[in-house]
Amino acid sequence: MNLEDLARMGEFLGGLAILISLIYLIIELRRQDDTAKANASSEWTTMFHRINFEMARDPILAPLMTRAFDPASRRSDYSDEDWLRFILFARSLYCAWRGAYILQAKGGLPEDLWQVQLSTARGLLELTIWKEWWDSDAKESVGADFVAAVERHSNRDYGALSGKSSG
């Protein structure tokens, strides 16, 4: 084996080492991307559950939300103070969903989890008080792209998830 053969073998081994390094790098980047997506999804889910927890334990907000989920509830049933509380809660809830919308668009939230959230966001608009808020405030406060996504979403998806009839 002469010097020229050793040089060719060295070039081949060097190229092979670079190829192996690139394959390893691709695998690592995918693993890190999957981990980042899982963390983002987990953080969003935790934040959303925190909203529910705070709503349930707040002595003023809990009864207000009970009224907000009553299909017969109307804006005229609320004092100005309660309406403001409802608006702030509704904005925070839909802004959280808008965050999920952005996260999902970037691949950080699984499609099935996003569809459940989108269906719930759309389903609330079947309740009169939520629809009144949506028409009067939401469209300016939660972003046009997200509003369009919610409005395009089919109600029957929500009905299947909530047990309501889609008819």
Rosetta constraint file for C-alpha pairs under 8 A:
AtomPair CA 1 CA 5 HARMONIC 6.04 0.50
AtomPair CA 1 CA 6 HARMONIC 7.05 0.50
AtomPair CA 2 CA 6 HARMONIC 6.49 0.50
AtomPair CA 3 CA 7 HARMONIC 6.21 0.50
AtomPair CA 4 CA 8 HARMONIC 6.34 0.50
AtomPair CA 5 CA 9 HARMONIC 6.18 0.50
AtomPair CA 6 CA 10 HARMONIC 6.02 0.50
AtomPair CA 7 CA 11 HARMONIC 6.17 0.50
AtomPair CA 8 CA 12 HARMONIC 6.15 0.50
AtomPair CA 9 CA 13 HARMONIC 6.10 0.50
AtomPair CA 10 CA 14 HARMONIC 5.92 0.50
AtomPair CA 11 CA 15 HARMONIC 6.06 0.50
AtomPair CA 12 CA 16 HARMONIC 6.12 0.50
AtomPair CA 13 CA 17 HARMONIC 6.04 0.50
AtomPair CA 14 CA 18 HARMONIC 6.27 0.50
AtomPair CA 15 CA 19 HARMONIC 6.18 0.50
AtomPair CA 16 CA 20 HARMONIC 6.13 0.50
AtomPair CA 17 CA 21 HARMONIC 6.09 0.50
AtomPair CA 18 CA 22 HARMONIC 6.14 0.50
AtomPair CA 19 CA 23 HARMONIC 6.22 0.50
AtomPair CA 20 CA 24 HARMONIC 6.14 0.50
AtomPair CA 21 CA 25 HARMONIC 6.09 0.50
AtomPair CA 22 CA 26 HARMONIC 6.17 0.50
AtomPair CA 23 CA 27 HARMONIC 6.26 0.50
AtomPair CA 24 CA 28 HARMONIC 6.13 0.50
AtomPair CA 25 CA 29 HARMONIC 6.07 0.50
AtomPair CA 26 CA 30 HARMONIC 6.22 0.50
AtomPair CA 27 CA 31 HARMONIC 6.21 0.50
AtomPair CA 28 CA 32 HARMONIC 6.09 0.50
AtomPair CA 29 CA 33 HARMONIC 6.00 0.50
AtomPair CA 30 CA 34 HARMONIC 6.10 0.50
AtomPair CA 31 CA 35 HARMONIC 6.17 0.50
AtomPair CA 32 CA 36 HARMONIC 6.04 0.50
AtomPair CA 33 CA 37 HARMONIC 6.16 0.50
AtomPair CA 34 CA 38 HARMONIC 6.14 0.50
AtomPair CA 35 CA 39 HARMONIC 6.10 0.50
AtomPair CA 36 CA 40 HARMONIC 6.10 0.50
AtomPair CA 36 CA 108 HARMONIC 7.54 0.50
AtomPair CA 37 CA 41 HARMONIC 6.07 0.50
AtomPair CA 37 CA 107 HARMONIC 7.07 0.50
AtomPair CA 37 CA 108 HARMONIC 4.35 0.50
AtomPair CA 37 CA 109 HARMONIC 6.63 0.50
AtomPair CA 38 CA 42 HARMONIC 6.05 0.50
AtomPair CA 38 CA 108 HARMONIC 7.15 0.50
AtomPair CA 38 CA 109 HARMONIC 7.69 0.50
AtomPair CA 39 CA 43 HARMONIC 6.02 0.50
AtomPair CA 40 CA 44 HARMONIC 6.12 0.50
AtomPair CA 40 CA 103 HARMONIC 7.73 0.50
AtomPair CA 40 CA 108 HARMONIC 5.99 0.50
AtomPair CA 40 CA 109 HARMONIC 7.16 0.50
AtomPair CA 41 CA 45 HARMONIC 6.13 0.50
AtomPair CA 41 CA 108 HARMONIC 6.17 0.50
AtomPair CA 41 CA 109 HARMONIC 5.13 0.50
AtomPair CA 41 CA 110 HARMONIC 7.56 0.50
AtomPair CA 42 CA 46 HARMONIC 6.08 0.50
AtomPair CA 43 CA 47 HARMONIC 6.13 0.50
AtomPair CA 44 CA 48 HARMONIC 6.15 0.50
AtomPair CA 44 CA 100 HARMONIC 6.99 0.50
AtomPair CA 45 CA 49 HARMONIC 6.19 0.50
AtomPair CA 46 CA 50 HARMONIC 6.14 0.50
AtomPair CA 47 CA 51 HARMONIC 6.51 0.50
AtomPair CA 48 CA 52 HARMONIC 6.67 0.50
AtomPair CA 48 CA 93 HARMONIC 7.97 0.50
AtomPair CA 48 CA 96 HARMONIC 6.88 0.50
AtomPair CA 49 CA 53 HARMONIC 6.13 0.50
AtomPair CA 50 CA 54 HARMONIC 6.06 0.50
AtomPair CA 51 CA 55 HARMONIC 6.11 0.50
AtomPair CA 51 CA 93 HARMONIC 7.49 0.50
AtomPair CA 52 CA 56 HARMONIC 6.17 0.50
AtomPair CA 53 CA 57 HARMONIC 6.28 0.50
AtomPair CA 54 CA 58 HARMONIC 5.94 0.50
AtomPair CA 55 CA 61 HARMONIC 5.84 0.50
AtomPair CA 55 CA 62 HARMONIC 5.59 0.50
AtomPair CA 55 CA 65 HARMONIC 7.70 0.50
AtomPair CA 56 CA 61 HARMONIC 7.51 0.50
AtomPair CA 56 CA 62 HARMONIC 5.24 0.50
AtomPair CA 57 CA 62 HARMONIC 6.74 0.50
AtomPair CA 58 CA 62 HARMONIC 5.69 0.50
AtomPair CA 59 CA 63 HARMONIC 7.20 0.50
AtomPair CA 60 CA 64 HARMONIC 6.59 0.50
AtomPair CA 61 CA 65 HARMONIC 6.02 0.50
AtomPair CA 61 CA 85 HARMONIC 7.57 0.50
AtomPair CA 62 CA 66 HARMONIC 6.26 0.50
AtomPair CA 63 CA 67 HARMONIC 6.42 0.50
AtomPair CA 64 CA 68 HARMONIC 6.25 0.50
AtomPair CA 64 CA 82 HARMONIC 7.15 0.50
AtomPair CA 64 CA 86 HARMONIC 7.34 0.50
AtomPair CA 65 CA 69 HARMONIC 6.22 0.50
AtomPair CA 65 CA 86 HARMONIC 7.63 0.50
AtomPair CA 66 CA 70 HARMONIC 6.67 0.50
AtomPair CA 67 CA 73 HARMONIC 6.34 0.50
AtomPair CA 68 CA 73 HARMONIC 6.30 0.50
AtomPair CA 68 CA 86 HARMONIC 7.86 0.50
AtomPair CA 68 CA 129 HARMONIC 6.41 0.50
AtomPair CA 68 CA 130 HARMONIC 7.43 0.50
AtomPair CA 69 CA 73 HARMONIC 7.58 0.50
AtomPair CA 69 CA 127 HARMONIC 7.03 0.50
AtomPair CA 70 CA 127 HARMONIC 7.50 0.50
AtomPair CA 71 CA 127 HARMONIC 5.24 0.50
AtomPair CA 71 CA 128 HARMONIC 6.36 0.50
AtomPair CA 71 CA 129 HARMONIC 7.84 0.50
AtomPair CA 72 CA 127 HARMONIC 7.94 0.50
AtomPair CA 72 CA 128 HARMONIC 7.12 0.50
AtomPair CA 73 CA 77 HARMONIC 6.60 0.50
AtomPair CA 73 CA 127 HARMONIC 7.99 0.50
AtomPair CA 73 CA 128 HARMONIC 6.61 0.50
AtomPair CA 73 CA 129 HARMONIC 5.85 0.50
AtomPair CA 74 CA 78 HARMONIC 7.49 0.50
AtomPair CA 74 CA 128 HARMONIC 6.32 0.50
AtomPair CA 74 CA 129 HARMONIC 5.11 0.50
AtomPair CA 74 CA 132 HARMONIC 7.94 0.50
AtomPair CA 75 CA 83 HARMONIC 7.27 0.50
AtomPair CA 75 CA 129 HARMONIC 6.03 0.50
AtomPair CA 75 CA 132 HARMONIC 7.18 0.50
AtomPair CA 78 CA 82 HARMONIC 5.60 0.50
AtomPair CA 78 CA 83 HARMONIC 5.53 0.50
AtomPair CA 79 CA 83 HARMONIC 6.03 0.50
AtomPair CA 80 CA 84 HARMONIC 6.18 0.50
AtomPair CA 81 CA 85 HARMONIC 6.32 0.50
AtomPair CA 82 CA 86 HARMONIC 6.07 0.50
AtomPair CA 83 CA 87 HARMONIC 6.09 0.50
AtomPair CA 84 CA 88 HARMONIC 6.19 0.50
AtomPair CA 85 CA 89 HARMONIC 6.12 0.50
AtomPair CA 86 CA 90 HARMONIC 5.94 0.50
AtomPair CA 87 CA 91 HARMONIC 5.98 0.50
AtomPair CA 87 CA 133 HARMONIC 6.99 0.50
AtomPair CA 87 CA 137 HARMONIC 7.94 0.50
AtomPair CA 88 CA 92 HARMONIC 6.15 0.50
AtomPair CA 89 CA 93 HARMONIC 6.15 0.50
AtomPair CA 90 CA 94 HARMONIC 6.08 0.50
AtomPair CA 90 CA 130 HARMONIC 7.94 0.50
AtomPair CA 90 CA 133 HARMONIC 8.00 0.50
AtomPair CA 91 CA 95 HARMONIC 5.78 0.50
AtomPair CA 91 CA 138 HARMONIC 7.01 0.50
AtomPair CA 91 CA 141 HARMONIC 7.03 0.50
AtomPair CA 91 CA 142 HARMONIC 7.07 0.50
AtomPair CA 92 CA 96 HARMONIC 6.10 0.50
AtomPair CA 93 CA 97 HARMONIC 6.39 0.50
AtomPair CA 94 CA 98 HARMONIC 6.00 0.50
AtomPair CA 94 CA 121 HARMONIC 7.26 0.50
AtomPair CA 94 CA 142 HARMONIC 6.68 0.50
AtomPair CA 95 CA 99 HARMONIC 6.16 0.50
AtomPair CA 95 CA 142 HARMONIC 5.78 0.50
AtomPair CA 96 CA 100 HARMONIC 6.40 0.50
AtomPair CA 97 CA 101 HARMONIC 6.13 0.50
AtomPair CA 97 CA 117 HARMONIC 7.03 0.50
AtomPair CA 97 CA 118 HARMONIC 7.51 0.50
AtomPair CA 97 CA 121 HARMONIC 7.42 0.50
AtomPair CA 98 CA 102 HARMONIC 6.28 0.50
AtomPair CA 98 CA 142 HARMONIC 6.91 0.50
AtomPair CA 98 CA 143 HARMONIC 7.82 0.50
AtomPair CA 98 CA 146 HARMONIC 6.01 0.50
AtomPair CA 99 CA 103 HARMONIC 6.06 0.50
AtomPair CA 100 CA 104 HARMONIC 5.88 0.50
AtomPair CA 100 CA 109 HARMONIC 7.02 0.50
AtomPair CA 100 CA 114 HARMONIC 6.96 0.50
AtomPair CA 101 CA 105 HARMONIC 6.16 0.50
AtomPair CA 101 CA 114 HARMONIC 7.23 0.50
AtomPair CA 101 CA 146 HARMONIC 6.95 0.50
AtomPair CA 102 CA 106 HARMONIC 6.39 0.50
AtomPair CA 103 CA 107 HARMONIC 6.39 0.50
AtomPair CA 103 CA 108 HARMONIC 4.99 0.50
AtomPair CA 103 CA 109 HARMONIC 5.72 0.50
AtomPair CA 104 CA 108 HARMONIC 5.22 0.50
AtomPair CA 104 CA 109 HARMONIC 4.40 0.50
AtomPair CA 104 CA 110 HARMONIC 6.64 0.50
AtomPair CA 104 CA 111 HARMONIC 6.88 0.50
AtomPair CA 104 CA 114 HARMONIC 6.68 0.50
AtomPair CA 105 CA 109 HARMONIC 7.95 0.50
AtomPair CA 109 CA 113 HARMONIC 6.96 0.50
AtomPair CA 109 CA 114 HARMONIC 6.58 0.50
AtomPair CA 110 CA 114 HARMONIC 6.29 0.50
AtomPair CA 111 CA 115 HARMONIC 6.08 0.50
AtomPair CA 112 CA 116 HARMONIC 6.44 0.50
AtomPair CA 113 CA 117 HARMONIC 6.40 0.50
AtomPair CA 114 CA 118 HARMONIC 5.99 0.50
AtomPair CA 115 CA 119 HARMONIC 5.94 0.50
AtomPair CA 116 CA 120 HARMONIC 6.22 0.50
AtomPair CA 116 CA 158 HARMONIC 7.74 0.50
AtomPair CA 116 CA 161 HARMONIC 7.42 0.50
AtomPair CA 117 CA 121 HARMONIC 6.13 0.50
AtomPair CA 118 CA 122 HARMONIC 6.07 0.50
AtomPair CA 118 CA 150 HARMONIC 6.47 0.50
AtomPair CA 118 CA 153 HARMONIC 7.38 0.50
AtomPair CA 119 CA 123 HARMONIC 5.83 0.50
AtomPair CA 119 CA 153 HARMONIC 7.11 0.50
AtomPair CA 119 CA 154 HARMONIC 7.67 0.50
AtomPair CA 119 CA 155 HARMONIC 7.12 0.50
AtomPair CA 119 CA 157 HARMONIC 5.93 0.50
AtomPair CA 119 CA 158 HARMONIC 4.54 0.50
AtomPair CA 119 CA 161 HARMONIC 7.74 0.50
AtomPair CA 120 CA 124 HARMONIC 6.27 0.50
AtomPair CA 120 CA 158 HARMONIC 6.00 0.50
AtomPair CA 121 CA 125 HARMONIC 7.23 0.50
AtomPair CA 121 CA 150 HARMONIC 6.88 0.50
AtomPair CA 122 CA 126 HARMONIC 7.53 0.50
AtomPair CA 122 CA 150 HARMONIC 5.55 0.50
AtomPair CA 122 CA 151 HARMONIC 6.93 0.50
AtomPair CA 122 CA 153 HARMONIC 6.78 0.50
AtomPair CA 122 CA 154 HARMONIC 7.87 0.50
AtomPair CA 122 CA 155 HARMONIC 6.74 0.50
AtomPair CA 122 CA 158 HARMONIC 7.12 0.50
AtomPair CA 123 CA 127 HARMONIC 7.77 0.50
AtomPair CA 123 CA 155 HARMONIC 6.41 0.50
AtomPair CA 123 CA 158 HARMONIC 5.50 0.50
AtomPair CA 123 CA 159 HARMONIC 7.60 0.50
AtomPair CA 124 CA 130 HARMONIC 6.17 0.50
AtomPair CA 124 CA 131 HARMONIC 7.67 0.50
AtomPair CA 125 CA 130 HARMONIC 5.27 0.50
AtomPair CA 125 CA 131 HARMONIC 4.72 0.50
AtomPair CA 125 CA 134 HARMONIC 7.40 0.50
AtomPair CA 126 CA 130 HARMONIC 7.44 0.50
AtomPair CA 126 CA 131 HARMONIC 6.71 0.50
AtomPair CA 127 CA 131 HARMONIC 6.22 0.50
AtomPair CA 128 CA 132 HARMONIC 6.08 0.50
AtomPair CA 129 CA 133 HARMONIC 6.27 0.50
AtomPair CA 130 CA 134 HARMONIC 5.99 0.50
AtomPair CA 131 CA 135 HARMONIC 6.09 0.50
AtomPair CA 132 CA 136 HARMONIC 6.15 0.50
AtomPair CA 133 CA 137 HARMONIC 5.60 0.50
AtomPair CA 133 CA 138 HARMONIC 6.43 0.50
AtomPair CA 134 CA 138 HARMONIC 4.51 0.50
AtomPair CA 134 CA 139 HARMONIC 6.47 0.50
AtomPair CA 135 CA 139 HARMONIC 6.78 0.50
AtomPair CA 137 CA 141 HARMONIC 6.32 0.50
AtomPair CA 138 CA 142 HARMONIC 5.72 0.50
AtomPair CA 138 CA 147 HARMONIC 7.88 0.50
AtomPair CA 139 CA 143 HARMONIC 6.48 0.50
AtomPair CA 139 CA 144 HARMONIC 6.37 0.50
AtomPair CA 139 CA 147 HARMONIC 6.27 0.50
AtomPair CA 140 CA 144 HARMONIC 7.42 0.50
AtomPair CA 142 CA 146 HARMONIC 6.96 0.50
AtomPair CA 142 CA 147 HARMONIC 7.01 0.50
AtomPair CA 143 CA 147 HARMONIC 6.17 0.50
AtomPair CA 144 CA 148 HARMONIC 6.10 0.50
AtomPair CA 145 CA 149 HARMONIC 6.36 0.50
AtomPair CA 146 CA 150 HARMONIC 6.27 0.50
AtomPair CA 147 CA 151 HARMONIC 6.11 0.50
AtomPair CA 148 CA 152 HARMONIC 5.98 0.50
AtomPair CA 149 CA 153 HARMONIC 6.24 0.50
AtomPair CA 153 CA 157 HARMONIC 7.96 0.50
AtomPair CA 154 CA 158 HARMONIC 7.47 0.50
AtomPair CA 155 CA 159 HARMONIC 6.38 0.50
AtomPair CA 155 CA 166 HARMONIC 7.10 0.50
AtomPair CA 156 CA 160 HARMONIC 6.24 0.50
AtomPair CA 156 CA 165 HARMONIC 7.88 0.50
AtomPair CA 156 CA 166 HARMONIC 4.77 0.50
AtomPair CA 156 CA 167 HARMONIC 7.92 0.50
AtomPair CA 157 CA 161 HARMONIC 6.51 0.50
AtomPair CA 157 CA 166 HARMONIC 7.98 0.50
AtomPair CA 158 CA 162 HARMONIC 6.03 0.50
AtomPair CA 158 CA 164 HARMONIC 7.80 0.50
AtomPair CA 159 CA 163 HARMONIC 5.65 0.50
AtomPair CA 159 CA 164 HARMONIC 4.43 0.50
AtomPair CA 159 CA 165 HARMONIC 5.63 0.50
AtomPair CA 159 CA 166 HARMONIC 5.19 0.50
AtomPair CA 160 CA 164 HARMONIC 6.46 0.50
AtomPair CA 160 CA 165 HARMONIC 7.29 0.50
AtomPair CA 160 CA 166 HARMONIC 7.11 0.50
